[in-house]
Amino acid sequence: MEPDISASDQLPRHVAIIMDGNGRWAKQRNQARHAGHRAGVEATRAIIEDCVRRGVSCLTLFAFSSENWQRPKQEVSLLMELFVQSLKKEMGKLNDNGVCVRFIGDRSAFSARLQKQINAAEQLTRDNNVLTLSIAANYGGRWDITQAARKVAEKIEAGEFKAADLTEQHLSAAMSLADLPPPDLFIRTGGEKRISNFLLWQLAYTELYFTDVLWPDFNQDCYHDALAFYTRRERRFGKTSEQITKVQG
């Protein structure tokens, strides 16, 4: 029997996605890699629209990792230009649909032009509350943990509290996405089965869904399959099945 994902209480509050497979999609069609990235933008738009329609409150997308700088310079340059163009093109519609756009990662490595576009997008949409769209750009999970540890260390040095009093909550509060619920569902397209330095801290109890579908082909039906997978999961967070059943009953 097909799971019912129409009810809001069956949906994840927060979905995180590694959008993998753009380059391979283009190669299969004898096209340049940047053609795959452009096709990936279309898939991204469809998933954002689906989240808004279904009432998913948070969506975090891995757009560009700190390791992606190692790719060929031309591809990186084209990716950055596509990033700027997409922000300009999509921001009006996102704002009209109540999407709050935020960026996580070390944006200092980006050009002044791209940083200006990022800041403008955040300012334009900052008061929206239908969907929080977090875009991870020049982001890495290890970087995130390191910058959080640095912030906490600075507070210890300033005498705000002692190292002996350090708790998990201190680090959690300094991490990216600290004000959002942790991701409930992680999706990775393209066939790889790893999290590739994405949200290492935040994914501790997230349900992991992997699919061979390449990102440009990841349509709303594919997204429905991922959501259906999520509804079948029993989320125990360290408890037993009997404890979960008792609470639900």
C-alpha positions in Angstrom: 0.0 0.0 0.0 1.4 3.4 -1.0 2.2 5.5 2.1 0.1 8.6 2.6 2.4 11.7 2.4 -0.4 14.2 2.1 -0.7 14.8 5.8 1.7 17.4 7.1 2.6 15.3 10.2 4.0 12.6 7.9 6.3 15.0 6.1 9.9 15.9 7.1 10.2 19.4 8.4 13.7 19.7 7.0 15.1 18.0 3.9 18.8 18.2 2.9 20.0 17.3 -0.6 23.3 16.6 -2.3 22.4 17.3 -6.0 24.8 14.9 -7.7 25.0 13.8 -11.3 24.9 17.0 -13.4 28.2 16.2 -15.2 27.3 12.6 -15.9 23.9 13.6 -17.2 25.6 16.0 -19.7 28.2 13.4 -20.7 25.5 10.8 -21.5 24.1 13.3 -24.0 27.5 14.3 -25.4 27.1 17.8 -24.0 29.5 20.0 -22.0 29.4 19.6 -18.2 28.0 23.1 -17.8 24.9 22.0 -19.7 24.2 19.5 -17.0 24.5 22.2 -14.3 22.0 24.3 -16.2 19.6 21.4 -16.4 20.2 20.9 -12.7 18.9 24.4 -12.0 15.6 23.4 -13.5 15.4 20.3 -11.3 16.2 22.5 -8.3 13.4 24.9 -9.1 10.8 22.0 -9.3 11.8 20.6 -5.9 11.6 24.1 -4.3 8.1 24.5 -5.7 7.2 21.0 -4.4 8.4 21.9 -0.9 6.4 25.1 -0.9 3.3 23.2 -2.1 3.6 20.4 0.4 4.5 22.6 3.4 8.0 21.3 4.0 9.4 24.2 6.1 13.2 23.8 5.5 15.3 22.8 2.5 19.1 22.8 2.5 20.9 22.2 -0.8 24.6 21.4 -1.3 25.4 23.7 -4.2 29.2 23.9 -4.0 31.5 22.2 -1.6 34.9 23.5 -0.3 36.4 20.6 -2.3 34.9 21.6 -5.6 37.6 24.2 -6.1 39.7 21.3 -7.2 37.6 20.9 -10.4 38.9 22.3 -13.7 39.1 26.1 -13.6 36.8 26.6 -16.6 34.1 24.5 -15.0 34.4 26.3 -11.7 34.2 29.7 -13.5 31.1 28.6 -15.4 29.5 27.4 -12.2 30.1 30.7 -10.5 28.6 32.6 -13.4 25.6 30.2 -13.4 25.3 30.9 -9.7 25.1 34.6 -10.2 22.6 34.4 -13.1 20.4 32.0 -11.3 20.2 34.2 -8.2 19.2 37.2 -10.3 16.6 35.2 -12.3 15.0 33.3 -9.4 15.0 35.7 -6.5 11.8 37.6 -7.5 9.8 34.4 -7.8 11.2 32.9 -4.6 10.4 36.1 -2.7 6.9 36.2 -4.1 6.4 32.6 -2.8 7.5 33.4 0.7 10.9 31.6 0.4 13.6 32.9 2.8 17.0 32.3 1.1 20.1 31.9 3.2 23.7 30.8 2.5 26.0 28.8 4.6 29.7 28.3 4.1 32.8 30.5 3.7 31.6 33.1 1.2 34.9 35.1 1.4 36.4 33.0 -1.4 33.7 34.2 -3.9 34.1 37.2 -6.1 32.8 40.6 -4.9 30.1 40.4 -7.6 28.8 37.0 -6.3 29.0 38.1 -2.7 27.0 41.2 -3.5 24.3 39.0 -5.2 24.3 36.6 -2.2 23.8 39.5 0.3 21.1 41.0 -1.9 19.2 37.7 -2.0 19.4 37.3 1.7 18.2 40.9 2.4 15.3 40.7 -0.1 13.9 37.4 1.4 14.9 37.6 5.1 11.4 38.2 6.4 9.7 35.3 4.5 8.6 32.3 6.4 6.9 29.8 4.0 10.2 27.9 3.3 13.7 28.4 4.6 16.0 27.6 1.6 19.6 27.2 2.8 22.2 27.0 0.1 25.5 25.5 1.1 28.2 27.2 -1.0 31.9 26.8 -0.4 30.7 24.7 2.5 32.2 21.6 4.2 31.1 19.8 7.4 34.6 19.8 8.8 34.8 23.6 8.2 31.5 24.0 10.0 32.6 22.1 13.0 36.0 24.0 13.0 34.3 27.4 12.9 31.9 26.4 15.6 34.8 25.3 17.8 36.6 28.5 17.2 33.6 30.6 18.3 33.2 28.5 21.4 37.0 28.8 22.2 36.7 32.6 21.8 33.9 32.7 24.4 36.0 30.6 26.8 39.0 32.9 26.3 36.7 35.9 27.0 35.7 34.3 30.3 32.0 33.7 29.4 32.3 30.1 30.7 35.0 27.6 31.6 36.3 24.8 29.3 35.1 22.3 32.0 31.6 23.5 31.5 31.6 23.0 27.7 28.5 21.0 26.5 27.2 19.7 23.2 24.7 22.5 23.2 27.5 25.1 23.1 28.8 23.6 19.8 25.3 23.1 18.4 24.5 26.7 18.9 27.6 27.8 17.0 27.0 25.5 14.0 25.4 26.5 10.7 21.6 26.1 10.7 21.6 26.2 14.5 18.2 28.0 14.5 16.5 25.4 12.3 15.3 21.9 13.2 17.9 19.2 12.3 17.4 17.6 8.9 14.9 14.8 9.0 15.6 13.5 5.5 18.8 13.5 3.5 18.7 12.8 -0.2 21.6 12.1 -2.5 21.1 11.6 -6.2 23.5 10.2 -8.7 24.2 6.8 -7.2 27.0 7.6 -4.7 26.4 6.4 -1.2 28.2 8.8 1.0 27.6 12.2 2.6 30.8 13.8 1.3 31.5 16.2 4.1 28.0 17.7 4.1 26.4 18.7 7.4 28.5 16.2 9.4 27.2 17.4 12.8 23.6 18.0 11.7 23.0 14.6 10.1 23.5 12.6 13.2 19.9 11.2 13.3 18.8 12.0 9.8 17.2 9.3 7.6 19.5 8.7 4.6 18.0 8.2 1.1 20.2 7.4 -1.9 19.0 7.1 -5.5 20.8 6.3 -8.8 18.7 9.0 -10.6 20.9 11.9 -11.8 20.0 15.3 -10.4 18.6 16.8 -13.7 16.3 13.8 -13.9 15.2 14.0 -10.3 11.6 15.2 -10.8 8.7 15.5 -8.5 7.8 11.8 -8.8 11.3 11.0 -7.6 10.9 13.4 -4.7 7.6 11.7 -3.9 9.5 8.4 -3.7 12.0 9.8 -1.2 9.2 11.3 0.9 7.4 7.9 0.8 10.6 6.2 2.0 10.7 8.7 4.9 7.2 7.9 6.0 8.1 4.2 6.3 11.0 4.9 8.7 10.7 4.4 12.4 12.6 7.3 14.0 13.8 6.1 17.4 16.6 8.5 18.4 18.2 5.8 20.6 14.9 4.5 22.0 13.4 1.1 21.5 10.5 0.4 19.1 8.3 -0.4 22.1 9.0 3.1 23.7 8.1 4.8 20.4 4.9 2.8 20.0 3.9 3.6 23.6 4.4 7.3 23.1 2.5 7.3 19.8 -0.3 5.4 21.4 
